[in-house]
């Protein structure tokens, strides 16, 4: 199992309907297979996620955030890890809003 504890991730790509951008920072904590995260950025005042990590390091998570417009947004995400040549983790994410327009998207995050 991949250990995400105390790792920080930054998006390198996101679908147009997403609210995270390259200046959003995700601060991960992990105990056993339980993952939590606090995040923020220009379009997100405060966000949190909670998820479960399986043996392959894939994360099944739920997120909620208050965006810069003051709206509470929620969603689900499945994140698959890739170990890059430099040893850092790249996360390939498929997500869907469970609020707002219920649209789906994809993003890529990299460990910094």
C-alpha positions as CSV (number, residue, x, y, z in Angstrom):
1,X,0.0,0.0,0.0
2,X,1.3,3.5,-0.8
3,X,1.7,5.8,2.2
4,X,0.3,9.2,1.4
5,X,0.9,10.6,4.9
6,X,2.3,14.1,5.0
7,X,2.5,14.3,1.2
8,X,1.5,17.5,-0.6
9,X,0.0,17.4,-4.1
10,X,-0.6,20.1,-6.8
11,X,-2.8,19.8,-9.9
12,X,-1.1,19.7,-13.3
13,X,-4.4,19.4,-15.2
14,X,-8.1,19.5,-14.6
15,X,-11.3,19.5,-16.6
16,X,-12.9,22.9,-17.3
17,X,-15.8,22.1,-15.0
18,X,-13.5,21.6,-12.0
19,X,-12.6,24.2,-9.4
20,X,-9.0,23.3,-8.6
21,X,-6.1,24.8,-10.5
22,X,-2.3,24.7,-10.5
23,X,-2.2,26.9,-7.3
24,X,-4.4,24.6,-5.3
25,X,-2.5,22.6,-2.7
26,X,-3.7,19.3,-1.2
27,X,-2.2,18.3,2.2
28,X,-2.6,14.5,2.7
29,X,-2.7,12.6,6.0
30,X,-3.1,8.8,6.3
31,X,-3.6,6.4,9.2
32,X,-3.8,2.7,8.1
33,X,-6.0,2.7,5.0
34,X,-7.9,5.9,5.9
35,X,-6.9,9.0,4.0
36,X,-7.8,12.6,4.8
37,X,-6.9,15.9,3.2
38,X,-7.3,19.6,3.6
39,X,-6.9,21.8,0.5
40,X,-7.3,25.4,-0.7
41,X,-6.6,27.5,-3.7
42,X,-7.7,30.6,-5.6
43,X,-11.1,29.1,-6.4
44,X,-11.5,27.2,-3.2
45,X,-11.6,28.9,0.2
46,X,-11.5,25.6,2.1
47,X,-11.9,21.9,1.1
48,X,-11.7,18.6,2.8
49,X,-11.7,15.0,1.6
50,X,-11.8,11.6,3.2
51,X,-11.1,8.3,1.5
52,X,-10.0,4.7,1.7
53,X,-6.7,3.5,0.2
54,X,-6.6,-0.1,-1.2
55,X,-3.5,-2.4,-1.5
56,X,-2.6,-0.9,-4.9
57,X,-2.7,2.6,-3.6
58,X,-6.0,3.6,-5.3
59,X,-8.0,6.0,-3.4
60,X,-11.9,6.0,-3.2
61,X,-12.8,9.4,-1.8
62,X,-15.5,11.9,-1.1
63,X,-14.9,15.6,-1.0
64,X,-16.6,18.8,0.0
65,X,-15.5,22.4,-0.3
66,X,-16.6,26.0,-0.1
67,X,-15.6,27.8,-3.3
68,X,-14.6,31.4,-3.8
69,X,-18.3,32.2,-4.6
70,X,-19.3,31.0,-1.1
71,X,-21.0,27.9,-2.4
72,X,-20.8,24.5,-0.7
73,X,-19.8,21.9,-3.3
74,X,-19.6,18.1,-2.9
75,X,-18.3,15.2,-5.0
76,X,-16.8,11.7,-5.4
77,X,-13.4,10.8,-6.8
78,X,-11.4,7.7,-7.7
79,X,-7.7,8.3,-7.8
80,X,-5.1,5.9,-9.3
81,X,-1.4,6.4,-8.5
82,X,1.6,6.3,-10.8
83,X,5.1,6.3,-9.4
84,X,7.1,8.7,-11.6
85,X,10.8,8.1,-12.5
86,X,11.8,10.6,-9.8
87,X,10.0,8.5,-7.1
88,X,7.2,11.0,-6.6
89,X,3.5,10.1,-7.0
90,X,1.2,11.2,-9.8
91,X,-2.5,10.7,-9.2
92,X,-4.9,10.2,-12.1
93,X,-8.4,11.2,-11.0
94,X,-11.9,10.6,-12.2
95,X,-14.4,12.7,-10.3
96,X,-18.0,13.7,-10.3
97,X,-19.9,16.5,-8.6
98,X,-22.7,15.4,-6.3
99,X,-24.0,19.0,-6.1
100,X,-24.4,21.7,-8.7
101,X,-24.7,20.4,-12.3
102,X,-23.6,16.8,-11.4
103,X,-21.0,16.8,-14.2
104,X,-17.9,14.6,-14.2
105,X,-14.3,15.3,-15.1
106,X,-10.7,14.2,-14.8
107,X,-7.6,15.7,-13.2
108,X,-4.0,14.9,-12.6
109,X,-2.1,15.8,-9.4
110,X,1.6,15.4,-8.7
111,X,3.5,15.2,-5.4
112,X,5.6,18.3,-4.7
